[in-house]
Amino acid sequence: MSTEHRFSRRIYVQLKRQDIALFKFLLEAWDNLAYMTVVDKYRSVVQLVHAPDSEPEINAFLTAAGREMDLHVVYEGFHIELQ
């Protein structure tokens, strides 16, 4: 099994500060598809952590949320655990 499929995936999304609460509400409405953490409150960047198998659902969520607010993905990647 490759490293990419064993660990949680991270997506960083930038949106307007006033949209963070709505974004979190919409994310929770999608059956807690991922968990969200604000990583930069000044630039309004949030981190989404999700299972690698949920990639299609995450993409669908971001597309739907993008219809409700201005947002863009800043970075997509996977977490590497250090030994």
C-alpha positions in Angstrom: 0.0 0.0 0.0 1.4 3.4 -0.9 1.9 6.2 1.6 -0.6 8.3 -0.2 -3.4 5.9 0.6 -2.6 5.1 4.2 -2.8 8.6 5.7 -5.3 11.3 5.9 -5.4 13.9 3.0 -5.2 17.6 3.6 -6.7 20.3 1.6 -6.2 24.0 2.3 -9.0 26.4 1.2 -9.0 30.1 1.3 -12.3 32.0 1.6 -13.7 35.2 3.0 -13.5 35.5 6.8 -17.3 36.0 7.0 -17.9 32.7 5.1 -15.9 30.5 7.5 -18.9 29.6 9.7 -21.2 28.9 6.7 -18.4 26.7 5.2 -18.1 24.7 8.4 -21.9 24.4 8.7 -22.2 23.1 5.1 -19.3 20.7 5.7 -21.0 19.3 8.8 -24.2 18.9 6.8 -22.4 16.6 4.4 -22.3 13.9 7.1 -19.0 15.2 8.6 -17.1 14.4 5.4 -14.0 16.0 6.8 -13.0 18.0 9.8 -12.0 21.6 9.5 -9.5 23.7 11.3 -8.7 27.4 10.7 -5.0 27.6 10.1 -4.6 31.3 9.3 -7.4 33.5 10.6 -5.9 36.6 9.0 -5.8 35.2 5.5 -8.9 33.0 6.1 -7.3 29.7 5.2 -8.9 26.5 6.6 -7.5 23.0 6.5 -9.8 20.1 5.7 -8.6 16.6 6.8 -10.4 13.7 5.2 -10.0 10.0 4.4 -8.2 9.3 1.1 -11.2 7.3 -0.2 -13.5 10.3 0.2 -11.8 12.3 -2.6 -14.8 12.4 -5.0 -17.1 13.5 -2.2 -14.7 16.2 -1.1 -14.5 17.5 -4.7 -18.3 17.5 -5.0 -18.6 19.4 -1.7 -16.0 22.0 -2.7 -17.9 22.5 -6.0 -21.2 22.9 -4.3 -19.8 25.2 -1.6 -18.1 27.3 -4.3 -21.5 28.1 -5.7 -22.5 29.6 -2.3 -19.3 31.6 -1.7 -16.0 32.6 -3.2 -13.3 30.0 -2.3 -10.3 28.5 -3.8 -8.0 25.5 -3.0 -4.6 26.7 -1.9 -3.0 23.3 -1.5 -3.8 19.6 -1.7 -1.6 17.0 -0.2 -1.3 14.1 2.2 0.2 14.0 5.6 3.4 12.0 6.2 3.9 10.8 9.7 7.5 11.2 10.9 9.0 8.2 12.7 
